[in-house]
Structure formats: C-alpha cells, structure tokens
C-alpha cells in the first residue's frame, strides 16, 4: 500500500480523547508508537492531524512551514462553535516577533522577581482566611481562583473593586458554557471595553504597573497600538494567566494528596519545589485538548506520513510530555528529573510569555500550603473532588480540603 493510500485509509477519531482526573488517555501512547501523526475531529471545524511525539510537536510549533496566521478566518479545528480572533496567538513572524519584542520590554525577569514577595504575602493571607473559617475549605474557590486573579490584576493595575467581575470573565471564556451560544462574544466585548478604558487612562496618567509599561513600551520608534494592547492585556495575560494557574494549582495539590510519598518528599526537602513544579507541569495535563492548529504552507513529511499543503495540525503537548524517547520512565513522577524539556508552556515563538509568572505562583502557593498546613488532606477523599473538562483547561472544579 502506498503512503498516500495509508493516509487516506486512516480512521478519523473523535477528539479530545477520554479524560479522567489527572490521567492522560492511554490512546496517546498507542498513537505515539503506531500512528504518531493521526487524524482527529474536534467538536467544530475541519479534521486535523494530531502530532503526539515530542520531536514532531516541537517541529510543528517552531517550523516556519507551519502557520498560525492563515488559520484566521478558516474553519479551524476547535472545541467551541464560535471562532474568534486569536490575538497574538494568531500571528506569524514578523508581526508576532515585533509584539513579543515589545512585550518583553515590559514583562521582564526583574519585574517577576520583584513580585515574588507579594505572591508569598497573598498566599499567606488567603491561607489565614481559610484557617479562620476552617477547618474545612474548597481549595478551588477559597485559594486557587483568588490567587492568580489578584496577581494579574495587581500586575495590570486593575482596581480591587473590579476583581470579582474579572473572575467571572476569565471563568466564562474557558469553561464549557462557551461551546455553544453567544456568551463568548458577550464576554469578549465586555472585557475589551474595560481594557480599552484602562489603556486610555494609562495614556493620560502613566503608571509603573505592567499595563503602564506596555503602553509606553518602545523599540526604535515602534509601539503597541490600542488593539494590540487590549488583546494582550485582556485575552492574553488576564484569561490565560488566571485560568492556567487556577486549574494547575488544585490539580497539583490533588496529585500530591493522593500520592503521600510525593507529599512527604516535598515536606522533608522543600528545596525540591522548583523541580517539583516542573515535573508536575510535565506530568499533569492542564489543557483539555491540543489547541491552536498550525496550517502547513507546503507538504511536510513526518516519517511515512505527508501532511499536505493547507492541512491543519494540532500539537498534543501532554502526549509529548510522556514520550519515552525523551523522558526516562515517563509515567513516574520524579521531582529530581534533569533535564526536563517538557512543553507544558508550548515551545518556540508562541511559548507562553507568562510562563515565569505561572512558575512563581505555583512554587509560592505550594510552598505556603505545605508549610502552613502540615496536616493538609482531602476532606472527602478523592471521590469528593469534582472535575471540569472545559474548552481550554481541565482540573478540579471543587477540591474539599481539611487540615
């Protein structure tokens, strides 16, 4: 049978695959071995190729033969009916490079390091509130959702009085309610209008927060226009920065509390926390499915498979993070794993610009929870945890804890 005949004969599988708590579908491992470039169909959009090997995922994310930009306006594979603009995630170089360079001038490592003490204090304050109301809490509502939204709002200079509505917006654009109906457009319009007002205020009255720095970021006379600022600050930093951490944190805590040996290891050796966060990022799936299809600009061969010009390809990050060709014993959590070239934050030009902030929040949150609550445990056992599998992120929707 010819290569093209084998391609045409391949089954198109419904996607995403079965999900359960923090597990990764065993089908990913089967595909990595037997059909590393497979055909899948999401709820909406055209069928796509699914890359599951680490090397193939990195190639799709970095090779200029694949484009995000041409996906705009096409019936691209997606989990919700509505297809909206993807902002900076929908750009290719050189436009994407220009925006990343400008944003990098405001989103510096120095700024992230300066935030660490504030994140520590916020984590302690949220734990104080839980203890005062205790001895039982919902880690999702009482901690995991509150911490990242307050961090991002502080970073952008959002008034404290507006933070509840920001929580509503960030939850709304990522949960499964946006699979149908027009709620996504409504939320997007509200968020854009709010951010436009904040940007206008920063232009009149400069501030030293991140949004102020973005407004005045310059590079050889170039600057961000208002549309770019609104997209970056709203959909980019706010929704991406909040929901990723709000889902990852309770997922990581669940993993630790259901694997006592790992919890004990971190309690005895807290210096392992940075490596532990990297390993949990590798092991615990945060996204519901591969997203943001790249379209082939020319025929590209992957082994015996040829992805034709105009075909969309999805890069399965959590499948790549379990690839035994890259990670020894990938199904085991090893807090001392080194190197750990996971792709939880993506790879290449579209690597998550807020990755360092997310790492900081996860490290400080877990450190505070383990230090302040030495008897931390699940209040109702693993069966008492409820899970969400939304259009973007997956994780506990409730995580009852006690101490």
Secondary structure, DSSP 8 states (H G I E B T S, - for coil): --HHHHHHH--EEESS----TT---HHHHHHHHH-SEEEEE-SBSS-EEEE-SHHHHHHHHH-TTEESGGGTTS---BSSS-----GGGG--TTHHHHHHHHHHTTS-HHHHHHHHHHHHHHHHHHHHHHHHH-SEEEHIIIIIHHHHHHHHHHHHT--GGGHHHHHHHHHHHHSGGGGSSSHHHHHHHHHHHHHHHHHHHHHHS--SSHHHHHHT-EETTEE--HHHHHHIIIIIIIIHHHHHHHHHHHHHHHHHHT-HHHHHHHHH-GGGHHHHHHHHHHHS--BSS--S-EEESS-EEETTEEE-TT-EEEE-HHHHTT-TTTSTTTTS--TT-SS----TT--GGGS-TTHHHHHHHHHHHHHHHHHH-TT-EESS-GGG-EEEE-SSBEEEEE-EEE-
